[in-house]
């Protein structure tokens, strides 16, 4: 025979399950999707050896990007661009409106291969561009030998 105290303790978990579900404890929390918004660093450009870049995607649909070319551990070239960006159906579209302070009109479209909280991987034709989220818009020193 089961003592009254044992019967109560065995029944408590069952009695609490409907209550936990009713107040939402049994439901999994909704997970936030990774966002393009933020600052992304690329240590290389597959189509331009020695070029590193930083791009900031802002929540208002604008972006600012800088490219720096490195040779033998020194910066030897620089370019900056700004414009608008969007993502629709797995396609990242970037409309460049300014290059080095001069008006421009260049549109690039990339297939989004991967987007996590820390990595962004996009493709244009045979080139895959990989970038990682960083906290500040700040270039590291040029790698030596690049």
C-alpha positions in Angstrom: 0.0 0.0 0.0 1.2 3.6 -0.8 1.4 6.1 2.0 -0.7 9.2 1.5 2.4 11.4 1.2 3.9 9.2 -1.6 0.6 9.3 -3.5 0.6 13.1 -3.4 4.2 13.4 -4.5 3.6 10.9 -7.4 0.6 12.9 -8.6 2.1 16.4 -8.4 4.0 16.3 -11.7 0.9 15.1 -13.6 -1.2 17.7 -12.0 1.2 20.5 -12.9 1.6 19.6 -16.6 -1.7 21.1 -17.8 -1.0 24.2 -15.6 2.6 24.5 -17.1 1.2 24.3 -20.7 -1.6 26.8 -19.9 0.9 29.4 -18.8 3.3 28.7 -21.7 6.1 26.8 -19.9 5.6 23.8 -22.2 5.9 25.9 -25.4 9.3 26.4 -27.0 10.4 30.1 -27.2 10.3 31.7 -30.6 13.9 32.0 -32.0 15.0 35.2 -33.6 16.2 34.8 -37.2 19.7 36.0 -37.9 19.9 39.5 -39.3 22.0 41.1 -42.0 21.9 44.4 -40.0 25.3 45.0 -38.4 29.0 45.1 -39.4 30.6 42.4 -41.4 34.3 41.8 -42.1 35.8 39.9 -45.0 39.4 38.8 -44.8 39.6 38.3 -48.5 37.7 38.9 -51.8 37.8 35.8 -54.0 37.9 37.9 -57.2 40.6 40.4 -55.9 43.7 39.0 -54.1 44.8 41.0 -51.1 41.5 43.0 -50.7 39.8 43.0 -47.3 36.5 44.7 -46.6 34.1 46.0 -44.0 30.4 46.6 -44.7 27.7 47.9 -42.4 24.1 47.1 -43.2 21.8 49.5 -41.4 18.2 48.8 -40.4 17.0 51.7 -42.6 18.1 49.8 -45.8 21.3 51.7 -46.3 24.9 50.5 -46.3 28.5 51.8 -46.1 31.4 49.6 -47.3 35.2 50.1 -47.3 37.7 48.0 -49.2 41.4 48.0 -48.6 44.1 46.3 -50.6 47.1 44.9 -48.9 50.6 44.1 -50.2 53.5 42.9 -48.1 51.7 43.9 -44.9 50.9 47.5 -46.0 47.7 49.2 -47.2 48.2 50.1 -50.9 44.7 50.9 -52.1 41.4 52.1 -50.7 37.8 52.4 -51.9 34.5 53.2 -50.2 30.9 52.8 -51.3 27.5 53.6 -50.0 23.9 53.0 -51.2 21.0 50.8 -50.4 20.5 47.1 -49.7 17.7 44.5 -49.4 17.1 40.8 -49.2 14.2 39.1 -51.0 13.7 35.4 -51.6 17.3 34.5 -50.7 18.8 37.2 -52.9 20.9 40.0 -51.4 20.6 43.1 -53.6 23.1 46.0 -53.2 22.6 49.3 -55.1 25.8 51.3 -55.0 25.0 55.0 -55.2 28.4 56.5 -54.3 31.9 55.3 -54.9 34.7 57.4 -53.3 32.4 60.3 -53.0 31.3 60.3 -56.7 27.8 59.4 -57.8 27.4 55.9 -59.2 24.7 53.4 -60.2 25.9 49.8 -59.8 23.6 47.0 -58.8 24.9 43.6 -57.6 22.9 40.6 -56.7 24.1 37.7 -54.6 22.6 34.4 -53.7 22.6 34.0 -49.9 24.2 30.6 -49.1 24.4 31.0 -45.3 23.4 33.6 -42.7 24.0 33.0 -39.0 24.5 35.4 -36.2 28.3 35.3 -36.9 28.8 34.4 -40.6 27.4 35.6 -43.9 28.1 33.6 -47.1 27.0 35.0 -50.4 27.6 33.9 -54.0 27.9 35.8 -57.3 28.6 33.5 -60.3 31.6 31.3 -59.3 32.7 33.6 -56.4 31.7 32.9 -52.8 32.2 35.8 -50.4 32.5 35.0 -46.7 32.3 37.6 -44.0 32.0 37.5 -40.2 30.1 39.8 -37.9 32.3 42.2 -35.9 31.5 44.7 -33.1 33.2 47.8 -34.6 33.9 49.3 -38.0 37.6 48.9 -37.7 40.1 47.3 -40.0 42.8 45.0 -38.6 46.3 45.5 -39.8 47.2 44.1 -43.2 48.3 40.5 -43.1 52.0 40.1 -43.9 52.8 38.5 -47.2 49.4 39.4 -48.8 
